[in-house]
């Protein structure tokens, strides 16, 4: 992934605000424990759910069961938003990631993503395994793995109130 073009949107930022760097934004994507995923149902209605995700190979990765609503939605529309941050008005940075959720069966990528989940949480809850180009829950059942390479990432700095836009070219 190339570095994004980073700008600050002065319309929604304090006069003294500086852009949130891509490095700082990426660190938050790497360390955030909870994300909110927005998908679109086949009839056009939005669907939102909390989930865990791991940053690896320049993308956010999350899992789902094949019969879960998010999986059903992604079969007809890959466009998603993932969001993370905190509910504090004066502190922190809220992040919004836009992109398309794709399934990849490259064994090396799956191994990297499994390692990213294991390293992030250092425990059995997210100790996914892979084999035969498939992803498995720690309890042994297969799960779907989706990857979202950002096309645009918004970083909303609080306290300093800066609205940063990171855009990635294809």
N, C-alpha and C positions, 0 to 999 in steps of 0.2 A: 504494500500500500504506500502510495506516495504521501508526503505530508500535505495536509489540507491548506487551502487558502483561508486565513483567519482574519476576520474583520469584527469590529464592534459596531453594533447598530445604535447610533447616537440618539435615535428617536426614543429609545426605551432605556437609556443609560444615563446615569448621573454625569454631570459635566466632567468630573475628574476621574471617572472610571477608566480603567485600562482593560484591554481584552484578557480573558482567561486563556492562558497558553494551551496549545494542544497537549503538551507534556503534562500539565496539571489536570486537564480534562481526562486524558488517558489513564492517569493514576487513579482517578476516581472510578473510572469504568473497571479498572483492574481490582479495586478493593471493595466496591459496593457489594453489600450482602443481599439486598433485595432490589428487584426491578419490577416495574409495572409494564406489562405487555398489552398493547392495543392491537387488535386484529379487526377484520371486517367480516361479518357473517354474509352468507350467500345472498340474503335479502337486503344487504346494505347497512344493517344496524351494526354499531360498534360493539365490541366485546373487550373487556379489560380484566386482567387477572394478575396477581402478584406471582413472582417466581424467582428462582435463583438463576444466575447466569455467570458464565466465566468468559473473560477476555483472553483470546489466544489467536495467533496468526492473523492479527489485524481485524478481528471480528468478535462480536458477542455471540455466545452459543448458549442455547437452552434446550431442555428436553421436555417431552410431553408423551402421553399415551396416545395411541392411534385413534381412540374413540373420544378423546377430550375435545371440548369446543374449539380450543385454539388450533388443534390439528385439523379439524373439519373446516375451519375458516381458511386455513392456509392452503388447502387443496384448491380453492377457487380464487384466492386473492393473496399474493405473497407480500403485499405492502404492510409494513408494521411500524410501530413506534415503541421504543423501549425507553423508560424514564426511571431515573433514580435521583435521590437527594434527601433532604430532611424537611421537617415541618417548621423549622425555625425561620422567622422573618428577617432576622438581623445577621445571621451567620451561615456560612456554607455556600455551596454551589449546587444548583439543581441542573441535571443533565437530561437532554432529550435527544435520542438517537433515531434518525429516520433511515429506512433502508428496506430491502426485500429479504425475507426469510427463505433460505434455500437449504435443501438437504444435500449433503455431500457424503459419498461413500468411499472416499480416499482413506485407506487404512492408516497412513502416516498422519493425516489430519485428525482422524478420530482418536488415535493414540495420544496426540498432543493435547486435544481437548479433554480427554479423560484425565490426563496428568494435571492440566490446569484446574479442573474441579477438585481433584485430590489435594493439590498443593494449596489451594485457596482455603479449604475448610479443614484440612488435616484431620479427617475422621471418616468413620464408616458411612455416614449419611449420604455422602456424595462420592463414594468410592466406585465410580462407574468403571466398567471394564469393556474391552472391545475384542472382537474376533470376527473373522469372515465379513469384514466391512459393515459390522452392525454394532450398536451401542447397547449396553446392558446395565440395568439398575443393580445396586448392590444386593438386592434380594433375588437376582437371577433372571428377571423377566426383561424382554427386549423393550426399549423405548425409542422413540424417534428423536433425532438430534437435528436442530435447525441452527443455521449460522446466518448472522446478519452483518454484512459489511456495510458500514455507514456510508450514506451518500451525503448526509448533512447531520451535523451535531450542534445543538444549541447548548450553551452554558450560561446559566442565569446566576450571576454572583449576587449574593445578598449582603446587605450592609453597605457595600460600595455600589450596589445596583448597576451592574454591567451586563449587557445582553450581547454575548459573543456568538458569532456564527462561524463554524468550521465547515467548509465545503470541500468535498472530494470529487475529483474529476474521474471519469470512467477510464 
